[in-house]
Amino acid sequence: MLDTAKNVLTRHQKATGPLSFATYMQLCLSHPVHGYYMNPSNPVFGTRGDFTTSPEISQVFGEVVRQFPPVRDKLDSVHLVETSPAMCDLQCTTLETAWPHDRVQFAWHDALDQVNRRDDRFTMLVAHEFFDALPVHVIEKTVQGWHEVLIALANDSSIRYTHPSSAASTVLVPPTSTPRFTTSGPASSPSAPLQPLSPRWTRVLSPTPTASSTLLGHASSRFASLPIGARVEVSGASIKLARQIAELLAPASAAGSEDGGSGCALVVDYGAEKAVGNSLRGFKDHAIVDVLHRPGECDVTANVDFALLKEVVSDLVTPHGTLSQGTFLTEVGVQLRADRLIKAASTQERKSGIAECVNRLVDPLGMGGQYAVLGITGTPKGEAVWPFLPVHNGSK
């Protein structure tokens, strides 16, 4: 029998019981053979792939993003954190043609903690559509505490777990998220039947709080005031990575070093300064699909809770923003750069194409509003940094 990610997930569930959504995401995206990003047969990006990112839409995105911060020191090395060999090969090929390696040293790493802190260097870090792909746990608040929403085989009669609360589908769920699911009974009812979301998989609720749900339920003080039945997606991996970023960029005094150092970062992703409970979805052929659709063949992603990222890093570094992507790009001069390219374009078709792509990036009803930008610096607390100025505090 031909092995697939679906078969791997089925065997895993039969051996260990229902899976957390974090385990599901990890296997679907990063399984060494069948993971979506690990399998070179998945085109992933561009018109032939499953989605298109901002840098592919227009060169202007990268050109203006580098304006933060306004530092002009010589760039001597670039470190890329990437777990997929297929993605590493693509990145290397792209960089070889765009940036001669004899001028800048390039290095690839499997994890951020492999990048050594350099106290004699100013570090600039960019995380673009990075946090949304990190595994999330889905947890639900009950009278007994935080329980975990898990994935089970829909036709497995041995599963005695109950369904997540139907009340949770009305709490913290954005109106444009993936389709909701319903249940015929509350989470406290042991007789609540399993309601399949696909021919193979269904969501169930852990009978008792799990170690992950208990820990992540206290990840933010904001969660304490949520009502019974509230459901949130929380990424322990994001908390860990955000903390590592802060330690990498923190001023020497905060990092426990006697030398210089410090740095800055830009985090660009879809999400907002709030937690949500039903943003998990898949992407296939440039369309949103159910998170359980064709495991290993689709991208799986979740909205980023930027408020949680800020809480995690704020004792070591200074977070700025968030701003909407449209506001951020406008402030750093996207229209000025676009106007120059339009003026230099040789055909009307090219001119129109440039304008259309830039408008797509800043459209408040599209990417300009769906994506948020968080700045991080080692500057003193309370010191505003352009373009994250107080006038934009309402642009989240």
Secondary structure, 3 states (H helix, E strand, C coil): CCCCHHHHHHHHHHHHCCEEHHHHHHHHHHCCCCCCCCCCCCCCECCCCCECCHHHHCHHHHHHHCCCCCCCCCCCEEEEECCCHHHHHHHHHHHHHHCCCCCCEEEEECCHHHCCCCCCCCEEEEEECCHHHCCCEEEEEECCEEEEEEEEECCCCCCCCECCCHHHHHCCCCCCCCCCCCCCCCCCCCCCCCCCCCCCEEEEECCCCCHHHHHHCCCCHHHHHCCCCCEEEECHHHHHHHHHHHHHHCCHHHHCCCCCCCEEEEEEEEEECCCCCCCCEEEECCEEECCCCCCCCCEEECCEEHHHHHHHHCCCCEEEEEEEHHHHHHHCCHHHHHHHHHHHCCCHHHHHHHHHHHHHHHCCCCHHHHEEEEEEECCCCCCCECCECHHHCCCC
